[in-house]
Amino acid sequence: MSCTGRFAPSPTGPLHFGSLLAALASYLDIRAQGGRWLLRIEDLDPPREVPGASEQIIRTLEHYHLYWDGEVSFQSQRHALYEDALQQLIDQGLAYRCQCSRSQLRTRDALLAYDGWCERHPPPASARCAVRARYPATPLTFSDRIQGQRRYPATPGRGDFVIFRRDGLFAYQLAVVIDDAEQGIDQIVRGHDLIDETPRQIALQQHLGLATPSYAHIPVLTNAQGQKLSKQTYAPALSPSSSDVVPLLCRALDLLGQQPPAELRDGSADDVLAWAVAHWQLERVPRRPGIVVAADGGAADDGPRAEEG
Ligand code: GLU
């Protein structure tokens, strides 16, 4: 049976080596199974968007020969789907309006675990509100294909989460769940920084009667301080015209535990990717949250290793 995966970057900056690693892992995992690989630009949050980043990400993926199937999709063009799901959740009593600000929340709970206040005290119709979905009162478990069994304890009456923001934007949690379902994504491979978002996504899938895809969270690349490589930690942007395509793909394969043979470094990008698809072994991907590397993805000096999973 054919399967579908995706890469879903937010255009908050150009592609860097850490995001290339996530793109490559999801690409290889789905291609090795003969499946489809989609590209979805998660441009949900215009204030955080960097002008030109979507185009740069698309060109850079092409430059690294990571070709997707079909058209690129953009979340900014899919609001009607999110609106329908939001309404359905509200109508079914699975989501409710909330006018609590972060500072009000902080005075009630230092951990910002939502205590259901606005469910018990519904805001007036005129109030500018977020919408929260209910988080289940029972433990939630899932089996990550890389990180193993994950168990999230029950938080009765707490932890209802935002699916529509008070500033009028749809939240990531809602959009990602709707899109993954609507696009037929059944296998998700992404960075470990998103692993603890997964139970909320599963909760939404259950509310909406949607299938839960399989999840595999690869380690994120971090600096010696354990911070994820990103624009904020000065990871250099990958250029859509650089000449380092083969060395970087090989380096990414090393980090994914795939052990590419040395002679591959003399081949073309297509040779590297063809080898990597044919030899892909998910079970070789390191089972831990992070891998310490230098900012450009090169080997770290003697920096401490990220915590073992
Ligand atoms: N757009 C998210 C990000 O760039 C990734 C979403 C996902 O893979 O679920 O961090």
Residues whose N, C-alpha, C, O or C-beta is under 5 A from the ligand:
A	BS01	LIG	A8 P9 S10 E42 V176 R190
